[in-house]
Amino acid sequence: MTSSSSILSLSNLILLHIITDIEDNVDIICLLLTCKKLYHYNSLKKLIQFKGIGTPIDLIDGYLSTRLETTFNQFKLLSFKDILVNSISDQCVIVPWSGTFDYFSQWLQQRISAENIPDKSRITTILVHNYQKSSLKPIADMPSSIETLFIRHPYDPDQEVVDLGSISFLSNLQRLEVWADIVTTYAVGELGLYKFVSLTELAFKNHWVSGVGPGLLPSSLTSLSLRTKEVPPPNTFLSLTSLFNLEIFVSRTLAERNGQYPLVINLESLCTLKKLKIEHGAMTDSQYKVEVTVPPSIEILTLFSDYVQIPHRCTMPLLERLYVRYVSLVEGDISLLLCPSIKKLAILRSFETIPKWLASTIPSTLEKLAIIECKLGKDILGEQFVFPPSLTHLSMDGDYEPVQLPPSLVKLEQTFNKDAAASFDKLRHLKKLVWLEKDSNPVPPYSYPPNLETINLYLSKSFAIDDIPPTIKYLFMILVPDEKPVKLFKRFTIFSISFIIPKNIQQQQLWLPQNTTHLTLQICNQPQVAFRLDEIINHTNVRYLTLQMKAFQISNVLKFTIQRLDPDNKNVLVLETQSLLGGIITQQRKSINTQQQYDPIYLYFHSSMPFLFHLNTTTE
């Protein structure tokens, strides 16, 4: 019995269960392509759904996502269109304003607009896009099934504060996120948040609230993200007995206080609190310190502030991760002696050599150490610094004197240093190396550890890869255009890995090691790019290609999977995994100097247009 007939012998229920457990959408497509009968098994395909592609809302950040519309407009695998249609969620909808759906097809509008959904009983997530006075009225007709509500409030000097009281009837609302691009401060007492008795997650983003105090927040909260104009009164959070995660950002008016209450944030009795993050803007008067009393339950602590202190009576026996500025440690605002079980320590803005007394307080349990934004030319660790014996991850970002690296390292991230590179072969346990640029003439390391699997080369100047170790599976590089950029149709700048592959290696069939299956390329400062995809297909064994585009403060990431369908690569399945755009490419041969070669394949894209690209074969 063949493998395909074995699959077909399974019941629809078992087949559906197998396919449902597949997390990668491309793997679902490849599975259905393995057998023609399975491929045309329409009754089964009507039950299958793609993962993470059928919602118009970015459920992490609450944005209106354009990925769904882009996918529907450019989807090329027409035999799988019914699966794509099945994947559209009837649980996530949008309350629009005029112009929201200008780029959405009429058919898709019927599926994602709250006004057009006849059966609203399954709706659990709503995005109110560009809040207006009348925006929340349609929600009055919604059932109590609503669990998540995103509200985006545009800048309008005449706009009123969001009327949360009008939706307080949503008895099952668990997550509320208000993102406002306005300068007006929200008074918490006017929002009526205490009415939301089932709310577990509340986030205010990109604006400020004032008047935060006891009794104004729902006691049911487990996660709270707050941006406030002033330090809250000491006992503001004590009623939040279920709080698990707390983030507080205080504006730069912290020092402009009237002395009504002490600068204390009392969290000591919150025994469920595991994650705490506190940061603020620049203060005009450094004489003030905010005392934060923390419970012993804290596991992750982030202090991006020079003016917060943890009393020495507050021990943190469960703390595993600490992110803190150097000055807070040196001035004693927090002591490492309070957290004897810490496993990860990140020290930011280390402008001086770490004192011997401070180094001696680093727990022996430490596994990961990051020293970020080091001052130029400083010996950041000191001659007598001793790494903990358990250290496996080390990251040092900046310009500093060479340090003796511990042989226990599994991951190393550091600025390029010739002396350090010379001793890499001694790091026999090292699996991942992140190499940061230091000067204008960087070169890759001279030698590599024997068991290295991942290399990230953040070297922005053009260089040639002479010898990537055969053990490398994951490779990251910054790709630059040729010294004399060639423009296609006077718009697109050509990028090619041949620019960094030496000519002698280009004579070989494979330009990268056989084991290199994951390749990430970063392209900077070019708004319109034509990328030579055929070189990846025909001269590497890469199956997963990521292109990171950064131009004019805009970032865009495309993630492709490459499935070669026959031994000579004539037919290749290329799909962008986030949008499922792409399709099967049939390469065309041409004769050059009596040799048969495939035509170039260019991938055209614009750095500011997520998921929008054009795949085309082009003859040079």
Secondary structure, DSSP 8 states (H G I E B T S, - for coil): --HHHHHHTS-HHHHHHHHHT---HHHHHHHHHT-HHHHT-HHHHTT---SS-S-SEETTTTEE-SHHHHHHHH---GGGHHHHHHTS-SSEEEE--TTTTTTS-HHHHHHHBGGG-S--TT--EEEE-S--TTTTGGGGGS-TT--EEEEEE---TT-----GGGGTT-TT--EEEEEE--SS-EEHHHHTGGG-TT--EEEEESS-EE---TTSS-TT-SEEEEEESS---TTTTTT-TT--EEEEEE-TTTT---SSS-SEEE-TT-TT--EEEEEE---S-TT--EEEE--TT--EEEEE-SSEE--TT---TT--EEEEEHHHHHTTSS-GGG-TT--EEEEE---S---HHHHTTS-TT--EEEEEEEEEEE-SS-TT----TT--EEEEEEEE------TT-SEEEEE--HHHHHTGGG-TT--EEEEE--SSS----S---TT--EEEEE--S--------TT--EEEEEE---SS--EETTTEEEE-GGGTS-HHHHTSS-SS-TT--EEEEEEES-SEEEEEHHHHHHH---SEEEEEEEETTEEEEEEEEEEE-STT-SEEEEEETTTTEEEEEE--EEEETTEEEE--EEEEEETTSTT-EEEEE---
